[in-house]
Amino acid sequence: MESLQLSEDPGAAGSARAAVRGEERASLCISVLDPALTIRQANQDFFRQFASPTTSPADIIAPPPSDSTTTAPDVFGRNFRDLVHPSVRQPLMRQFERLLEGRRDRFATPVVALRPTGDVFNGSLTAAAVRGYGPDPSAVLVVMRSGQSSTEDAVVPPKRKLLSEIDARILEGIAAGLSTIPLASRLYLSQHGVEYHVTGLLRKLKAPNRAALVSRAYAMGVLTVGSWPPRVVEDFIK
């Protein structure tokens, strides 16, 4: 695969390289994406978080190795969207779209990322457009800083099937502000049936009341961020 070139515009490329050098000193995950958001270049910290353990840990902000004796880390060629939690993919992809359409030069946002093991971590993401001679970005420089989160507030890995279909619909209704009677009517359940499922949801998400239940669901990544009406991420439904 032909490598992404950042040398078309010396000014843009120099800025990108300077940003990379500064961020490397801070031990951050750095990657360079092409306009399709495919990962083309990365540094060692990025590989440590996202490459399979069996792949090379070489520290490169460079094209993937092309010789027959070297195995490129398996993150090369993947789409960046696959590395983020399903609950935040939609709003994050909208921000990347605005960046690539030239409506902004950079953005910063909290992010929930996925390791190849299925584990997740909270952090922050900054993305900046890298332009050559043309008006459209030729690449996107992405810097991710992993953050610390307590076990109690940890985001749930998407492979964990937490909710039944009816639990998911009840959680969505509660998040939309519906009380027991409207929920029972909408889902063709008795009021007692709704309360039974709500009690189960409170126990599963370790929340003391309905308001805390909704907050916990968003914090754990069970409800999709930036979506209305509220929607449970499909990966968590049995």
N, C-alpha and C positions, 0 to 999 in steps of 0.2 A: 504494500500500500504506500502510495506517495505521501511523504510527510507534509505537514502544514508548515508553510513558510511565513515567518513574521518579519522578513527583511525588506518587504516591498517599499515601505515608508520608513526611512531611518529614524524619524522622530517618534512615530508610533511604536516601532519595534524597540527603540531605546527606552521609552517609557515603560513598556511591558517588562523588559529585562530588569530595569531598575526596581520595579514593583516586586518582581519575583525575588530578586536578591534580598530586598528588605524583608519580605514575608518569610523567606527561608530561615533567616536569622531568628525569627519568632517561632519556629517549628510549627508551621501551619500546613494544612493540606492544600496544595496548589495544583491546578490543572488548566490546560488550554483546550478549548473546544472549538470545533469548526462550526460554521453557520447552521448545521443540522444538529448541533449539540452533541456530536460524537466526540468522545475523549481521544485526543491526539497526543498530548504530552502531559507529563505529571512529575511530581517529585516523590521522594522516598516516603514522606509522611502520608501522602495520598495513597501510595501502594500499601503501606502498613494498615491503613483503615479499610481499603476497598478491594485489594487484590486477594485472590485465593492464597492460602498459606504456602502452597507448593510452588508458586511462581517467584521469579527473581526479585529481590528487594533493591535492585540497583537504583541509585539516586540520579534521576535524569529529568531535566527539563529539555527533552530532545525527542526526535522521532523514535518509535519503537524499533528495537534491533531487527535487522533484516538478514543477518548471516545465519547459516543453517545450524550453528553450534550454540546459539543463544535463544532462550525462550522469552518472548515478550510477556510482561505481566498481563493477565487476562482482562484487565480493565480497558486496555486499548481497544478501540472499535466499538465499545458499548455506548449507549445513549445515556447522558447524564441523568435523565429522568428516572432511570432504573435504580439509581443509587439513593433516592429519597423516599421517604415513607409515603404510602398512598394518601394519607390524610392531608398532605401539603403539596402534592404534585400539581394539582390544577392551578392554585394561585401562583405557584412558583413558575410554571410554564407560561402563564400570562405575563409575568414580569420579563422572562426571557424573550417573549414575542415582542414586547414593546422595545426592548434593547435592540433586537435584530432589525426592527422596522425603523430604527433611527429616532424614535420618540424620546429616548433618554440615552445618556452615555454610560451610566452605571446605576446599580441599585444595591441596597443592603437589606437583608431580611433574616429573621430567625429561621432555622431549618431543622428538620428531623431526618437524619441520614440512616441508611441501612448498610450494615456490614454483610459480607458474603455468608456469614454464619446465621444471618437472620436477626442478629442483635441490632439494637438501635442506639443512637446517641443524639442528644440535643446539641445544637451549636448555632453559629452565625455564619452567614454566607454573604460575600461581596462579589459581584460580577461587574466587569468593565469591558466595554466594546473596544476591540483593537482594529483600527482602520488602516488600510493601505492607501493607494492612490484614488480608488473609487469611493463613491458616497456610502456604500454599504459596508458593515463590519466584515472583516476577513477572518476574524476569530473572536473568541470570548475568553478572557482571563477570569478564572474563578478561584477565590480564596475562601477556604472554610476553616473556621476555628471551632474545635470541639469544646463543649461546655460541660460543666458538672451538674448532674441532677441526682436527687436522692432516690433511693429504691422505691419509696412511697409514691413518688411522682413520675416514675419511669414510664416512657412510652411503651405501649405493648407491641411486640413484634407481629407483623401482619400474618404470619403463619398460624398464630394462635386463634382458634375459632371460639370466640367468647360467647356469642349470642345466637339464640334461635331466631328464625324469621319474625316471629311475633314480638320477641323482646326488642329486636331492632326497630320495628315499626312503633312500638310504645316509646322507646327512647327518643326517636325522631319527633314524636308528638309532644313529649314533655319538653324537649328543646325548643319546639315551636310555640310553647306557652299553653298547650291544651291541658285542661283539667280532666278528672276521671270520667265524668259523664260524656263529654264530647269524644274522648278516646274510646270509650265503650261503644258508642254509637258508630263511630268510624270503622272500628275493627270487628264489629258484631260479637262483642264479648259482654259479659255481665260486668257490673261495677266491681263485684268481688273478684272476678277474673283479672281485671286490670290491676287492682290493688295487689293481687297475688304476684303478678309479673313485676310490678314496680318494686315490691319487697325483694324479689330475687335480684333485680338490677342493683338495688342499693347494696345488697350483700356482695355481689360480684365485683362492683367497682369501689367497694369500701367507702360509701358515701352516707352521711347521716340524714340527708333529706334530698328533695327533688332538685333544688337549686344547686346543691353541691354535686349531685349526680351529673348534671349537665356540664358543670365546670370540669369535673374529673374526666368525663368522656372526651371533652375537647383536649384537655391536658395529656391524656393517654393516647390521643390520636385515633380514637374510635369514631368520632364524628369528623367529617370532612371540613377542613378549614376553608373559609371563603365561599361557602355554599348556602343558598337559601331557596326553598325551605331546608332545614337541617337534614343531613343525609349520613347514615352510618356507612363507613367504608366497607365495601363488599367483602374484603378479605377476612373480616371478623365474623361473618355470618355463617353458621353451620349449614 
